Amino acid sequence: MIAFIQSLIDGITIGSAYALLALGFALIFGVLRRLNLAYGSSILIGAFAGAAVFAQLKSGGWAVAVATIVAAVAAGVYVERLCFWAVRRGAAIASMVSSFAVWMQLDELLALLFPGRTLAFPALVERSVFELGPFQLRTEYVVMFALAVALMAALEWMIRATRFGLAVRAVTEHPEAARAMGVPVARIAFWAFLLASAVGGAAGYLMASAEEQVTLHSGMALTFTGLIAMMIGGIGSLRGAVLGGLLLGVVETLAKAHLGAWHEFPVFGLLFLVLVLRPGGLLAQDFAARDAAALRRV
Amino acid sequence: MDDYLVSVLANIGMFSFIALSAYLLLLTGEISFGQQAFFAIGAYASGIATALWGLPFALALLIGAAAGGIAAGLVGLLTLRTRGLYFAMATLAFAELVRLGLQQWVYVRKIEGEPVGPNGVDGFRGIRYVFENNIAPAEFLLIIAGLLVFVLAAFAVAERGRLGSMLRLVGADPLLAESQGIDVKAVKVAAAAAAGAVAALGGCLFAHLNTFVEPRNFDIMLGVHSLAYGLIGGLGTAFGPILGVLIDVGLLESVRVFQGYRMIVFGGLVALLLVFMPRGILDETRLRWLAARLRRAPQHHAQA
C-alpha cells in the first residue's frame, strides 16, 4: 500500500509537467482547431537554447529559464506563421502535415547545431531526498510540481479573469460568433499560440532541470506526451488537459514500478480504451465533437 | 541497372503501398496515424509464412494482406464512433500497442541450425526467401512494380466508378451519404480493411527485401510520413501519394548532396508547398486542368 501511494505521489509530481504540456496543446487546438505536431520540437529548441546559455555562463538561474522560454516562443512564432497563419483557413490537415515537416526541420537543425545530441542542464535545486512520514520525496520533483501548479493557477486566472482570457474562451467555443462580437480572432489565435509556446517552454525547462540534461530524442516524446494527455482528458477542456496529464503521469509511474518490460503498454492501452469507449475523452464537452469534426475536413 | 538505383526504386515502391493506404482513409475523411501497424503485421505474417512455415511467396503475400486487412477491419469496427483527431489518436495507440507487442513477442525456431523468427526487440531475422530462391534484385523490383500496378488499377477502377464517389461522399458528408442510402458504417469498415491490406502488402515486400525487420521500423514516424505523402503529392488521385513518395524517397533521400541538410530543405519546402497547395500538388483542380490539356493537345497537332 505504501509503495502504491509512493508511486501515486511520484506520478502526480511528474504528471504536473505533462499537464503543462497538455495545456499548451489544448490552448492551440482550442483557438485554431488544428494540431501542432512541431510543439515538442519548438520546446526542444528552447531547452537547447537554455542548455547553450548554461554552457556559456557556467551557472543556472534566471538567464537559463528566460533563454529557454524565449527561444521556445521564437520557434513557436516561426511555426505559427509558416504552418498555421499562412495556410488557408479550413485546411486543417495541411497545417498538421506542414507542422510535421517543420518538426523534422527543427530536429535536424538541432542535430547540426549540437552534434553531441545531449547537453547538461542546470538543476533548479540540488538533488536530494527528504522523508515525509513513510514516503520519500525527491526535492527537485517537488519543486517542479510546485512551480507547475503555480503556473497552472496563473493560467487559470488569465483564462477566467482577463479580457484576453475571455476572448480565448469565446474563440474556442465558437469562432464565428466570437468574430461577430468583434473579437479579433486571428490576433487572439496568434497570442494564444505564443502563450501555449511559453507554457510549453516552461514545461520543458522544468522537465530538463529535473533531469539535469536535454537530449535530441525528447522532441517526439514531448509532442506525444502532451497530445496523449490532452486526448485522455478530452480536447474541449483545459481542466481535462490537467486531469489527463496527471493521470498519464500516475499510470506511467505505476506501470514502471510494477510491470517491468511491459510498462509502456498501459499508456497506449488506456488511450485506446478511452477513445473507443468514450470517443470524446474523459471530460468530453458538447463542442468537443464539433472540434473533432473540424479536423475531418481534409 | 545499378544496385543503388534498384534499391531506391524498390524503396519507392514499398513506401507507395503504405502511402496509398493512408490516402484511402483520407478519402473517407479519416486521418490515420497508425497505418504502420498493418505494414508491420504484413511484414511479420508473411515472414513467418515463408521463413518458418516454408510456404511459397505468393501464399505469404496473401496471408500477410489478409492478416493486415482483418486487423484493420477490427480496428475500424472498434473506432466507428470516433472521429477526426480522436480517430487519429486511436489508430496511433493501436499501432504503438502492436509495436510494443512485437517487442515482447518471441517465436523462434531452429531452421537448418539457425534460429529464425520474431525475437522481441532484436527483431525478426532470416527472412531469406528471396535469397534462397535466387530472385535477383531487379526481378524483385518487377514483383513490387507489378503489385503496385495491380493496386493502382484497383484504385483507378474504384475512383472512376460509383465506389469512388461513394467513398468521397462518406468523407465529405457522412450524414448526406447516409440519406442517399449509403451504409456509412459498412463503407468505413470496408475502407479501413482494404487500407490495412494495402499497407500489409507493402510490409510483406519490405520484410522480404530486407530479410530482417525489427519493431523499431514501425514507429510513429513511418505512420506520419505515409500520411504526409498524400498531402504533398496531392489528394486528387492515387498517383498523388506516389508522387509524394517519389519526391521524398526518390529525390531527397537519394541525392547525396542533401546529406545532413535533407530535412532542413525538405521540411521548409513541404511547409511552403502546403501554403500554396493545401491539397497537394495533384489536387482536383490541377488534375482537371491537366486532363483538359491532355485532351486538347492531340487536336492542336491535327490542326498544325
Interface residues (C-beta under 8 A of the other chain):
Chain A: F29 L35 L37 L82 C83 A86 V87 R88 A91 I93 A94 S95 M96 V97 S98 F100 A101 V102 W103 M104 Q105 L106 D107 E108 L109 L112 M220 F224 L227 I228 M231 I235 A261 W262 E264 F265 F268 G269 L271 F272 L275 V276 P279 G280 G281 A289 D291 A292 A293 A294 L295 R296 V298
Chain B: L26 G29 E30 I31 L78 T79 R81 T82 R83 G84 L85 Y86 F87 A88 M89 A90 L92 A93 F94 E96 L97 L100 Q104 G171 I220 M221 V224 L227 A228 L231 I232 L235 G260 Y261 R262 M263 I264 F266 G267 G268 L269 V270 A271 L272 L274 V275 P278 R279
